[in-house]
Amino acid sequence: MPVTSFQADYKAWLAADPPHYIVLLRAQVALAWLDRGRALRGLVEKDVTEEDMPESEERAPQIIGCG
C-alpha cells in the first residue's frame, strides 16, 4: 500500500514529537468538542409548553407516508 504525503508527514511529526504531546493534543480537541456540544445543546433544548402544542388536529403537522 503506497504511503500518502499526509501519512508521511504524520509519521515524521510522530517521530519528532514525544507521544505524550499527541495525547495532550487529542485531549484538548476532545474537550473543545465537548464544550461545543454543551453550548449547542443549551441552544437547542427548551421546555415545551402547552402553548407550543397544536390545539386541534387541523393545526397539527401532517405525516405523509410514501407507500
C-alpha positions as CSV (number, residue, x, y, z in Angstrom):
1,M,0.0,0.0,0.0
2,P,1.5,3.3,-1.0
3,V,2.1,5.9,1.7
4,T,0.3,9.3,1.1
5,S,2.0,12.6,1.8
6,F,-0.3,13.1,4.8
7,Q,0.8,9.7,6.3
8,A,4.4,10.5,5.7
9,D,4.0,14.0,7.3
10,Y,2.2,12.4,10.2
11,K,4.9,9.7,10.7
12,A,7.6,12.4,10.6
13,W,5.7,14.5,13.1
14,L,5.2,11.5,15.3
15,A,8.9,10.7,15.2
16,A,9.8,14.3,16.1
17,D,7.4,14.8,19.0
18,P,7.1,12.5,22.0
19,P,3.8,10.6,22.1
20,H,2.6,12.4,25.3
21,Y,2.2,15.6,23.3
22,I,-0.2,13.8,20.9
23,V,-2.2,12.5,23.9
24,L,-2.4,16.1,25.3
25,L,-3.4,17.4,21.8
26,R,-6.2,14.8,21.5
27,A,-7.4,15.6,25.0
28,Q,-7.6,19.3,24.1
29,V,-9.5,18.6,20.9
30,A,-11.9,16.3,22.8
31,L,-12.5,18.9,25.5
32,A,-13.2,21.6,22.8
33,W,-15.8,19.3,21.1
34,L,-17.4,18.5,24.4
35,D,-17.6,22.2,25.3
36,R,-19.1,23.0,21.8
37,G,-21.6,20.2,22.2
38,R,-22.7,21.5,25.6
39,A,-23.1,25.0,24.2
40,L,-25.1,23.8,21.2
41,R,-27.3,21.6,23.4
42,G,-28.2,24.6,25.5
43,L,-29.3,26.4,22.4
44,V,-31.4,23.5,21.1
45,E,-33.1,22.4,24.3
46,K,-36.1,24.3,25.5
47,D,-39.2,23.4,27.6
48,V,-42.2,22.5,25.6
49,T,-45.3,24.2,27.0
50,E,-49.0,23.7,26.1
51,E,-48.7,26.9,24.0
52,D,-46.2,25.1,21.7
53,M,-48.7,22.3,21.1
54,P,-51.3,22.5,18.4
55,E,-54.9,23.0,19.8
56,S,-56.5,20.7,17.2
57,E,-55.7,18.1,14.7
58,E,-56.2,20.7,11.9
59,R,-53.2,22.6,13.1
60,A,-51.1,19.5,13.9
61,P,-48.3,18.6,11.4
62,Q,-49.4,16.1,8.9
63,I,-47.3,13.0,8.4
64,I,-47.4,11.9,4.8
65,G,-46.4,8.3,4.1
66,C,-44.7,7.1,1.0
67,G,-46.1,3.8,0.3
